Amino acid sequence: MPVIKPVVTSQQEGYKITFSEDDPAGTIRHWPQTLMAMVITRTDTLTGEVTPADNKSFITTEEEPVCIVPDISAIAYGTFIFDSNTADFLTLNINEFTDPLLRGVLWVNMYENLVNWMIAPAAFYKAIFTSLEVENDLQLRNYLAGLFSSVFWDFLSAEERDLVAADAEKMLWKKVSQTSDPSVQRTWFSLYRKIAMTEDGMTNLIKIWDSTLLPGGLKLSEDELCTLTLTMVLKGYDNPEKIIAGQRARITGNDRLLQFDFVVPSVSSNQKVRDAFFTSLSDPMNREHEPWVIEALGYLHNPMVAERSEKYILQSLEMLEEIKSTGDIFFPGNWIMTTLAGHHSAGARATVEEYLDKHPGCPPDLKLKILQASDHLFRRASVINDP
């Protein structure tokens, strides 16, 4: 897709804003479209239709812009890159926009700029933390919950995460405790469960597991309790055998019990157990229940424990062709996406590079799936190597 950036030219009578268009593939492709741009100065906000890469299509302002959003229509196509002034302005002021649709568009653009490392993860995290505290639009709040988990685990460094974890847990626990709408409370708790990592956070999780109830009396479903159990074991709960046995005794359906037992080895703290589980996936018979496999891979490669699972990446790549021939049409993509999603190290990137270099005949569809799943690894590398 095109990469569209603002170009500000200082003139005697003010400032002229145009928009460049680049093709990341390095070809001469052009995407004819009209953008609805928004330009904010210290005293005014202007919107207008502009055509990318057309010097005759522009917006003028008397004052220097403090924020330029290439498109607010939510229908234009491309990656819209911010300048540093815009990134700073939006991370500090995004909650000041009263229209929820506009806020949603801005958050989509903000996340694209985070992924492209045009916004610092710590600044993005601070902005989304504040937004989650006050956002009232249900659809947008659910979207922000997903972004919050992503920036927390995928973009913050371990040191940054340690610094903010306690405050994040306190804010989310307050939401869980004060919400009366069942569906909203479940959303808040799901996010809390994902990010809880302090001693206080784990204490709250085990209290909920013991009672099977959220604050206010909402009962968790069997699936939610299974997920909670596996999450606590993954995060180092100090008596995993007890909690696993306790959850097994609660499960009423045979299929659910089989699924639970299948996934449990993926969260084990015992390396030999995890190794044996991963090795078992080499047998197509053990991949028969594909959703179970994807669930287990999600735990096995969770970013909290990704370092210990990095060694499985190469074999996972080598298994792709067989998985394609024995599984559902979507299984290879889900397999490699789930495998790589939690990894962010240079070693993980090197493993993918080595595999692609040694397999020039990799089927094009599988190569594209690998490139898509490892995109975050190469974006991070480009920032580190070319600051």
C-alpha positions as CSV (number, residue, x, y, z in Angstrom):
1,M,0.0,0.0,0.0
2,P,1.2,3.6,-0.5
3,V,3.0,5.5,2.3
4,I,1.7,9.0,2.5
5,K,3.5,11.8,4.4
6,P,2.8,15.5,4.9
7,V,5.2,18.0,3.4
8,V,5.2,21.5,4.9
9,T,6.7,24.4,2.9
10,S,7.3,27.7,4.6
11,Q,6.2,30.7,2.5
12,Q,6.1,34.4,2.9
13,E,2.3,34.4,3.5
14,G,2.2,31.3,5.6
15,Y,2.6,27.6,5.2
16,K,1.7,25.2,2.4
17,I,0.9,21.6,3.2
18,T,1.0,18.9,0.4
19,F,1.3,15.1,0.7
20,S,3.9,12.9,-0.8
21,E,3.1,9.3,-1.9
22,D,5.7,6.5,-1.9
23,D,5.5,2.9,-3.1
24,P,7.4,0.7,-0.6
25,A,7.9,-1.9,-3.3
26,G,10.1,0.6,-5.2
27,T,8.0,0.6,-8.4
28,I,6.1,3.4,-10.0
29,R,2.7,2.4,-8.8
30,H,0.2,5.2,-8.1
31,W,-3.0,5.1,-6.1
32,P,-5.4,7.8,-7.4
33,Q,-7.6,8.9,-4.4
34,T,-8.7,12.0,-2.6
35,L,-7.9,12.5,1.1
36,M,-9.8,14.4,3.7
37,A,-6.9,16.1,5.5
38,M,-7.0,17.8,8.8
39,V,-4.5,20.5,9.8
40,I,-4.4,22.0,13.3
41,T,-2.6,25.2,14.2
42,R,-2.4,27.0,17.6
43,T,-5.7,28.9,16.9
44,D,-7.5,27.0,14.1
45,T,-8.5,23.6,12.7
46,L,-8.8,23.2,8.9
47,T,-10.0,20.3,6.8
48,G,-9.9,19.9,3.1
49,E,-9.8,17.5,0.2
50,V,-6.3,16.9,-1.2
51,T,-4.7,14.6,-3.8
52,P,-1.4,12.9,-2.8
53,A,1.6,13.6,-4.9
54,D,-0.1,16.5,-6.6
55,N,1.7,19.8,-5.9
56,K,-1.3,21.7,-7.1
57,S,-3.4,20.1,-4.4
58,F,-2.7,21.7,-1.0
59,I,-3.9,23.4,2.2
60,T,-2.5,26.7,3.3
61,T,-2.3,28.1,6.9
62,E,-1.2,31.4,8.3
63,E,0.4,29.7,11.3
64,E,2.8,26.8,11.5
65,P,0.8,23.5,11.8
66,V,1.1,21.6,15.1
67,C,-0.8,18.6,13.8
68,I,-1.3,17.2,10.3
69,V,-3.5,14.1,9.8
70,P,-3.4,13.1,6.1
71,D,-6.9,11.5,6.2
72,I,-9.8,11.5,8.6
73,S,-12.4,10.1,6.3
74,A,-11.7,6.5,7.4
75,I,-12.0,5.3,3.8
76,A,-8.7,6.3,2.2
77,Y,-6.0,3.7,1.5
78,G,-2.5,3.8,2.7
79,T,-0.1,4.1,5.6
80,F,-0.3,7.7,6.9
81,I,2.9,8.7,8.5
82,F,3.0,11.5,11.0
83,D,5.7,14.1,11.4
84,S,7.2,14.5,14.9
85,N,4.9,17.5,15.8
86,T,1.8,15.6,15.0
87,A,2.9,12.5,16.9
88,D,3.7,14.6,20.0
89,F,0.4,16.6,19.7
90,L,-1.8,13.5,19.3
91,T,-0.2,11.5,22.1
92,L,-1.0,14.5,24.4
93,N,-4.3,15.6,23.1
94,I,-6.2,12.8,21.4
95,N,-8.8,12.7,24.1
96,E,-9.8,16.3,23.3
97,F,-11.5,15.3,20.1
98,T,-15.2,14.9,20.9
99,D,-16.3,12.8,17.9
100,P,-15.7,9.1,18.7
101,L,-15.4,8.2,14.9
102,L,-12.6,10.8,14.6
103,R,-10.9,9.5,17.7
104,G,-11.1,6.0,16.2
105,V,-9.5,7.1,13.0
106,L,-6.8,8.9,14.9
107,W,-6.1,5.8,17.0
108,V,-5.8,3.6,13.9
109,N,-3.3,6.0,12.5
110,M,-1.5,6.3,15.8
111,Y,-1.1,2.5,16.0
112,E,0.2,2.4,12.4
113,N,2.8,5.0,13.4
114,L,3.7,3.0,16.5
115,V,4.2,-0.1,14.3
116,N,6.4,2.0,12.0
117,W,8.3,3.3,15.0
118,M,7.3,6.9,14.4
119,I,5.9,7.1,17.9
120,A,7.9,6.0,20.9
121,P,6.2,3.0,22.7
122,A,6.4,4.7,26.0
123,A,4.6,7.8,24.7
124,F,1.9,5.7,23.0
125,Y,1.4,3.7,26.2
126,K,1.0,6.8,28.2
127,A,-1.6,8.1,25.8
128,I,-3.6,4.9,25.6
129,F,-3.5,4.5,29.4
130,T,-5.1,7.9,29.8
131,S,-7.7,7.1,27.0
132,L,-8.7,3.8,28.6
133,E,-9.5,5.6,31.8
134,V,-11.9,8.0,30.2
135,E,-13.2,6.5,26.9
136,N,-17.0,6.0,26.9
137,D,-17.6,4.7,23.4
138,L,-18.0,0.9,23.8
139,Q,-16.7,-0.1,20.4
140,L,-13.7,2.2,20.6
141,R,-12.9,1.1,24.1
142,N,-12.8,-2.5,23.1
143,Y,-10.5,-1.6,20.3
144,L,-8.2,0.3,22.7
145,A,-8.2,-2.7,25.0
146,G,-6.6,-4.7,22.3
147,L,-4.0,-2.0,21.5
148,F,-3.2,-1.7,25.2
149,S,-2.3,-5.3,25.5
150,S,-0.3,-5.1,22.3
151,V,1.9,-2.1,23.3
152,F,2.3,-3.5,26.8
153,W,3.7,-6.9,25.6
154,D,5.0,-6.2,22.1
155,F,6.5,-2.8,22.2
156,L,7.5,-1.8,25.7
157,S,10.9,-3.1,26.8
158,A,11.0,-5.3,29.9
159,E,12.3,-2.4,31.9
160,E,9.5,-0.1,30.7
161,R,6.9,-2.8,31.4
162,D,8.2,-3.3,35.0
163,L,7.9,0.4,35.6
164,V,4.2,0.7,34.5
165,A,2.8,-2.7,35.4
166,A,1.6,-1.9,38.9
167,D,-0.3,1.3,37.8
168,A,-1.7,-0.6,34.8
169,E,-3.1,-3.3,37.1
170,K,-4.5,-0.8,39.6
171,M,-6.3,1.1,36.8
172,L,-7.8,-2.0,35.2
173,W,-8.7,-3.6,38.5
174,K,-10.6,-0.5,39.4
175,K,-12.5,-0.9,36.1
176,V,-13.2,-4.5,36.8
177,S,-14.5,-3.7,40.3
178,Q,-16.6,-0.7,39.4
179,T,-18.3,-2.0,36.3
180,S,-21.8,-3.4,36.5
181,D,-22.5,-4.3,32.9
182,P,-21.5,-8.0,32.5
183,S,-20.1,-7.8,29.0
184,V,-18.1,-4.7,29.8
185,Q,-16.8,-6.2,33.0
186,R,-15.7,-9.4,31.2
187,T,-13.8,-7.2,28.7
188,W,-12.0,-5.4,31.5
189,F,-11.1,-8.6,33.3
190,S,-9.8,-10.2,30.1
191,L,-7.4,-7.3,29.7
192,Y,-6.5,-7.4,33.4
193,R,-5.8,-11.2,33.1
194,K,-3.5,-10.6,30.2
195,I,-1.3,-7.9,31.7
196,A,-1.3,-8.9,35.4
197,M,2.3,-9.7,36.4
198,T,2.9,-8.3,39.9
199,E,2.4,-10.1,43.2
200,D,-0.8,-8.1,43.8
201,G,-2.0,-8.9,40.3
202,M,-1.5,-12.6,40.8
203,T,-3.2,-12.4,44.2
204,N,-6.3,-10.9,42.6
205,L,-6.3,-13.6,39.9
206,I,-6.1,-16.5,42.4
207,K,-8.9,-15.0,44.5
208,I,-11.1,-14.9,41.4
209,W,-10.1,-18.4,40.5
210,D,-11.0,-19.6,44.0
211,S,-14.4,-18.0,44.0
212,T,-15.1,-18.3,40.2
213,L,-16.7,-14.8,40.6
214,L,-15.7,-11.4,39.5
215,P,-16.3,-8.5,41.9
216,G,-20.0,-7.9,42.1
217,G,-20.8,-11.6,41.7
218,L,-20.6,-12.2,38.0
219,K,-19.7,-15.9,37.5
220,L,-17.0,-16.8,35.1
221,S,-17.7,-19.4,32.4
222,E,-16.0,-22.7,32.2
223,D,-13.9,-21.5,29.3
224,E,-12.9,-18.3,31.1
225,L,-11.8,-20.3,34.2
226,C,-9.8,-22.7,32.0
227,T,-8.1,-19.7,30.4
228,L,-7.5,-18.1,33.8
229,T,-5.9,-21.4,35.1
230,L,-3.6,-21.7,32.1
231,T,-2.6,-18.0,32.3
232,M,-1.7,-18.3,36.0
233,V,0.4,-21.4,35.4
234,L,2.2,-19.6,32.5
235,K,2.9,-16.6,34.7
236,G,4.5,-18.8,37.4
237,Y,1.8,-19.5,39.9
238,D,3.6,-21.4,42.7
239,N,1.4,-24.4,43.0
240,P,0.5,-25.3,39.4
241,E,-0.3,-28.9,40.0
242,K,-3.0,-27.9,42.5
243,I,-4.7,-25.3,40.4
244,I,-4.6,-27.6,37.3
245,A,-6.1,-30.5,39.2
246,G,-8.7,-28.1,40.7
247,Q,-9.8,-26.8,37.3
248,R,-9.9,-30.3,35.8
249,A,-12.4,-31.3,38.6
250,R,-14.6,-28.4,37.6
251,I,-14.8,-29.2,33.9
252,T,-18.1,-30.8,33.0
253,G,-17.8,-31.5,29.3
254,N,-15.6,-34.3,27.9
255,D,-14.5,-32.3,24.9
256,R,-13.5,-29.3,27.1
257,L,-11.6,-31.6,29.4
258,L,-9.7,-33.1,26.4
259,Q,-8.9,-29.7,25.1
260,F,-7.7,-28.5,28.5
261,D,-5.4,-31.6,29.0
262,F,-4.0,-31.1,25.5
263,V,-3.0,-27.5,26.1
264,V,-1.7,-27.9,29.7
265,P,1.8,-29.0,28.7
266,S,2.4,-25.8,26.7
267,V,2.4,-23.7,30.0
268,S,4.6,-26.1,32.0
269,S,7.7,-24.7,33.7
270,N,9.4,-28.0,32.9
271,Q,11.4,-27.7,29.7
272,K,11.2,-31.4,29.1
273,V,7.4,-31.3,29.2
274,R,7.3,-28.4,26.8
275,D,9.8,-30.0,24.5
276,A,7.8,-33.3,24.4
277,F,4.6,-31.4,23.7
278,F,6.2,-29.5,20.8
279,T,7.7,-32.7,19.4
280,S,4.3,-34.4,19.5
281,L,3.0,-31.8,17.0
282,S,5.2,-33.3,14.4
283,D,2.6,-36.1,14.1
284,P,-0.4,-34.9,12.0
285,M,-2.7,-36.9,14.3
286,N,-1.8,-34.6,17.2
287,R,-2.7,-31.6,15.0
288,E,-6.1,-32.9,14.3
289,H,-7.8,-30.4,16.6
290,E,-6.4,-27.3,15.0
291,P,-8.0,-24.7,17.4
292,W,-6.4,-26.6,20.3
293,V,-3.0,-26.4,18.6
294,I,-3.3,-22.7,18.0
295,E,-4.4,-22.1,21.6
296,A,-1.4,-24.1,22.9
297,L,1.0,-22.3,20.6
298,G,-0.3,-19.0,21.9
299,Y,0.8,-20.0,25.4
300,L,4.0,-21.7,24.3
301,H,5.2,-18.5,22.5
302,N,3.6,-15.9,24.9
303,P,5.8,-12.8,25.0
304,M,6.3,-13.3,28.7
305,V,8.1,-16.5,28.1
306,A,9.2,-16.1,24.5
307,E,12.9,-16.5,25.2
308,R,12.5,-20.1,26.3
309,S,10.5,-20.9,23.2
310,E,12.6,-19.3,20.6
311,K,14.3,-22.6,19.9
312,Y,11.0,-24.0,18.4
313,I,10.9,-21.4,15.6
314,L,13.1,-23.1,13.1
315,Q,11.3,-26.4,13.3
316,S,8.0,-24.6,13.2
317,L,9.0,-23.1,9.9
318,E,10.3,-26.4,8.5
319,M,6.9,-28.0,9.3
320,L,4.9,-25.4,7.3
321,E,4.8,-27.3,4.0
322,E,3.5,-30.5,5.7
323,I,1.0,-28.5,7.7
324,K,-0.3,-27.0,4.5
325,S,-0.7,-30.5,3.0
326,T,-2.4,-32.0,6.0
327,G,-4.4,-29.2,7.5
328,D,-7.2,-26.7,6.9
329,I,-6.5,-23.9,4.4
330,F,-6.1,-21.3,7.2
331,F,-4.0,-23.5,9.5
332,P,-0.5,-22.7,8.0
333,G,-1.1,-19.0,8.4
334,N,-2.4,-19.3,11.9
335,W,0.4,-21.7,12.9
336,I,3.2,-19.3,11.9
337,M,1.5,-16.1,12.9
338,T,0.9,-17.5,16.4
339,T,4.4,-18.9,16.6
340,L,6.1,-15.6,15.8
341,A,3.7,-13.1,17.3
342,G,5.3,-13.2,20.8
343,H,8.9,-13.0,19.7
344,H,10.8,-9.7,19.3
345,S,14.5,-10.7,19.6
346,A,17.3,-10.4,17.1
347,G,17.7,-14.2,17.4
348,A,14.1,-14.8,16.3
349,R,14.6,-12.5,13.3
350,A,17.9,-14.3,12.4
351,T,16.2,-17.7,12.5
352,V,13.5,-16.5,10.0
353,E,16.2,-14.9,7.7
354,E,18.3,-18.1,7.8
355,Y,15.3,-20.2,6.9
356,L,14.3,-18.0,4.0
357,D,17.9,-17.9,2.7
358,K,18.2,-21.7,2.9
359,H,14.8,-22.3,1.2
360,P,14.7,-20.3,-1.9
361,G,12.1,-22.7,-3.3
362,C,9.7,-22.1,-0.5
363,P,6.2,-22.0,-2.0
364,P,5.2,-18.4,-2.7
365,D,2.0,-18.5,-0.6
366,L,3.9,-19.9,2.4
367,K,6.7,-17.4,2.0
368,L,4.2,-14.5,2.1
369,K,2.7,-16.0,5.3
370,I,6.2,-16.1,6.9
371,L,6.9,-12.5,5.8
372,Q,3.6,-11.3,7.1
373,A,4.1,-13.1,10.5
374,S,7.6,-11.8,10.9
375,D,7.0,-8.3,9.7
376,H,7.3,-6.9,13.3
377,L,10.7,-8.4,13.6
378,F,12.1,-6.7,10.5
379,R,10.5,-3.4,11.3
380,R,12.1,-3.4,14.8
381,A,15.5,-4.3,13.2
382,S,15.3,-1.5,10.7
383,V,14.9,1.0,13.5
384,I,17.8,-0.5,15.5
385,N,20.1,-0.5,12.5
386,D,19.0,2.8,11.0
387,P,18.0,5.1,13.8
